[in-house]
Amino acid sequence: MTRRTDFATLRCYLASPGNQLQAHMAERGAATALASWFGIEIEFREVRLWGHATEGPCIVPGRNAVLLSLAGALAQAQGHGSVVIGCNADDQADYPDCRPGFLRAMQEALGSVVRAPLIGMTKREVARYARDLGVPVEATWSCYQPRDGGPCGVCAACRLRDDALTTP
């Protein structure tokens, strides 16, 4: 997770210390700021994934399979029984690794519980839930093409986030 609304929402949902986060280089400072806001320590693990760029973001097929595998191994090594992912209902159409069947298969393969508490919510519902939990949504961003250390405001992720946060 990153300094994204889904991370912040999950953090409030979990209300427990010790999260492991993935972070794009431009998001490390943002993730650190959110962790500070939540009063938790943050630990970064560098994971280099490959992908292909068409127009827009770099797409990494099976990214969640790789990240859940790493998170599951780390969780088991540290004695934790579960990992948490921020997939939501809107992600499922475009990303097969955000679907319930995939997450069930990963849970079986990992031997750890894979929790996806937002999977039944749309991005708009996640945004409402975030506000209800007191998440500082103004401090979050979701961007595929960050510029000058912040969101670009024009990529698909930025547009979807803005729509979710501004539509009642």
N, C-alpha and C positions, 0 to 999 in steps of 0.2 A: 504494500500500500504506500501511498504518498500523501502529500498535503492535499488530499482530495476530500470532498464531502463524504464519500463512502468511508474513508479511513476515520475521519473525525466522528462520524455517526457510529461506526463499529466500536471505536474507542469508548464512547459513552455507553454503548450497549454492553460492552464487556466489563467495564469498570474494574479492571484488574491490571496489576503491573506486569511488565515484562514482554511487551509486544516486540516482534521482529518485523522490520519493514524493508520493503524494496524501495529503491529510490533512484530516479534519474538524476544525473549530476546537478541539473538546474533546480531540482526539488529538494536537495538535501537541507538547505537552509530553512526552507518552508516546513519540511517535516520536523526538523529540530525545534522550530518555533512552536508548532502544534504540540509536540511532546512536552515542551516546557509548560505550555498552557495547561496540559493535563497533569503536570507534575510527575511525569514518568521519565525513565531513562530510555534512550534510543540507541540501537546498535545497527549499524549498516553492514551489510554483506554485499560484496561486489559480485554480480552475476552478469556475465556477458552473453547476451543472446543474439542470434542472427535473425534477420528478417529481410523483407523486400519492401521497398517503397514504390508506390505507384504515384498517384497524386495524393498528397497529404501524408498521413503518418506512416511510419515503418510498421508493417504488420508482421508479427511473430507468431506463426502457426503453432498451436499447442503451448503457448506461453504459460498458461495456468497449470498445465501438466508438469512442466519443468519446475515452476515456482512452488507448487504444492508438494512435489516430491522433495525438494530441498527443505521446505518448511516442516514437512512431516518428519524427515530424518532429524532435523535440528530439535524439533519438539520432543521426539522420543529420546534423543540423547540427553536432553535437559529434564526429562521426567514429566513432560506435559502430555496430557492425553488427547489434545485436540489442536487443530489449526482452524483459523477463521479466514474466510474470503469474502470480499464485498460485492459479489455478483448480484445484479438486480434483474428484474423481469425484462427490462428493455434491452439488456445485453444479449439475451438468449437467441434472438433472431439472427444476429450477425456472428456470434462467437459460440461455436459448439462447446468450448470448454468453460462455458458459463451456464450450462444446462444441468438440471437436477440429475439426469441419468449419468452424465459425466462425473459429477461430484460424488454420486453413490459409488461409481466404479473406482474412483480415486481413494475413497474412504476404505473400500475393501482391499485395494492394492497396498495402501500405506499401513493398514492396521491401526490407524488413528481416526478419531472422529473428525470429519470435515464439516465445520459449521458454516452455513451461509444464511444468516438471519435476515438478509435483505432480499433474498432471491424471489420472494413473492411480491415485492414492491416495485412500482415504476420509479423512474428517476424523480418524478414530481413527488411521489409518496415518500421517497427517501429524504428529499429536501424538507418536506413538512415534518417528518419524524426527527430529522436533525435539529430543526428549530425547536420542536417540543422538548428535546433533550438538552437544549441550551448550547448546542454546537456553534462555535463562532464561524458560521458559513461564509462570512465576508472575508475570512482569512484562508479560505480553501480555494483551490483551483484544479482544473482538469484540463491539461493542454498537451497536445501532441507535438507542438512546435513552439516551445517557449522562446521568448525574445527578451533580452536584457534582464534575465532573472525572473521574469513573470510570464503570465499567460499571453498568448498572441491575440486572443479575442475573436479570431476569425475561423479557426479550424473547427472540425465537426465536434470535437470534445468540448470546446469552449461554447459553441452554439447550443449544444444539448444541455450543458450545465446552466447556462444563462436562462434557457427556456424553463428548465426545472425549477430554478430559483425565483423566476418572475411570474410564473403562471400559478394561480391559486389552485 
